[in-house]
C-alpha cells in the first residue's frame, strides 16, 4: 500500500477567508450608512417638535413668573396657585419672567 500525500495549498483558504472579511465589512458599512440616514431623518423630524416645546416652556415659565409676581403683590388667587404648586414641589422663580417677543406681521393681535 502506498501512501498518497496530499499537499493542499494555503492560497484557496486564505482567499476565501479574506473574501469573507471583505464581504462582511462591506455589509456592515452599508448597514451603518442606512442607520446614519435613519438617525438623520429622525433628528430632522424632531426639530420642529423640539422648537415648539421650547416655545411652550418659555411661555409657561413666563406665565408662572408673572403669577408669582402677582402673588407677591398680594393677589389672593395668584397666591393660591403658587401655594398649590409649592405643595406639589414646584418652585417658581419670578426673575425668569421674559418679555414676550413682539408680534410678527402674520400674527393676530390679542383681544381682551
C-alpha positions in Angstrom: 0.0 0.0 0.0 1.4 3.3 -0.9 0.5 6.3 1.0 -0.5 9.3 -1.0 0.3 12.5 0.4 -1.9 15.4 -0.5 -0.4 18.7 -0.2 -3.0 21.4 -0.3 -2.0 24.9 -0.9 -2.9 27.7 1.5 -4.0 30.1 -1.2 -7.6 28.9 -1.5 -8.5 29.0 2.2 -6.8 32.4 2.7 -8.6 33.8 -0.4 -11.9 32.5 0.9 -11.2 34.0 4.4 -10.2 37.4 3.0 -13.2 37.4 0.7 -15.5 36.6 3.6 -14.0 39.5 5.6 -14.3 42.0 2.7 -18.0 41.0 2.2 -18.7 41.2 6.0 -17.1 44.7 6.3 -19.0 45.8 3.2 -22.3 44.6 4.7 -21.5 46.3 8.0 -20.6 49.6 6.2 -23.9 49.6 4.3 -25.9 48.9 7.4 -24.1 51.7 9.3 -24.8 54.1 6.4 -28.5 53.2 6.4 -28.6 53.7 10.2 -26.9 57.1 9.9 -29.5 58.1 7.3 -32.4 56.9 9.6 -31.0 58.8 12.5 -30.6 62.0 10.4 -34.2 61.6 9.3 -35.4 61.2 12.9 -33.5 64.2 14.0 -34.9 66.3 11.2 -38.4 65.2 12.1 -37.9 66.0 15.8 -36.6 69.5 15.2 -40.0 71.3 14.8 -41.4 69.4 17.8 -38.4 70.4 19.9 -38.7 74.0 18.9 -42.4 74.1 19.7 -41.6 72.5 23.1 -39.0 75.2 23.9 -41.5 77.9 22.9 -44.2 76.4 25.1 -41.7 76.0 28.0 -40.7 79.7 27.7 -44.4 80.7 27.7 -45.1 78.5 30.8 -42.1 80.0 32.6 -43.3 83.5 31.8 -46.8 82.7 32.9 -45.6 81.1 36.2 -43.2 84.0 36.9 -46.0 86.6 36.3 -48.3 84.6 38.6 -45.6 84.6 41.3 -45.2 88.4 40.9 -48.9 88.8 41.3 -48.8 86.7 44.4 -46.0 88.8 45.8 -48.1 91.9 45.2 -51.0 90.4 47.1 -53.4 88.8 44.6 -55.1 86.0 46.6 -55.8 83.9 43.6 -52.3 84.0 42.4 -51.1 83.2 45.9 -53.4 80.2 46.0 -51.9 78.9 42.7 -48.3 79.5 43.9 -49.1 77.7 47.2 -50.7 74.8 45.4 -47.6 74.5 43.1 -45.3 74.6 46.2 -47.3 71.8 47.8 -46.6 69.7 44.7 -42.9 70.5 44.8 -42.8 73.0 42.0 -41.0 76.3 42.7 -41.3 79.4 40.6 -38.5 81.8 40.0 -40.1 85.3 39.5 -36.9 86.6 37.9 -37.5 84.3 34.9 -40.3 86.5 33.5 -39.5 87.3 30.0 -40.9 90.0 27.8 -42.9 88.3 25.1 -41.5 88.8 21.6 -43.2 91.5 19.5 -46.0 90.1 17.3 -44.9 89.3 13.7 -46.7 90.6 10.6 -48.8 87.4 10.3 -49.9 87.2 14.0 -53.3 88.3 15.0 -53.4 90.9 17.8 -54.5 89.6 21.2 -58.1 90.6 22.2 -59.3 91.1 25.7 
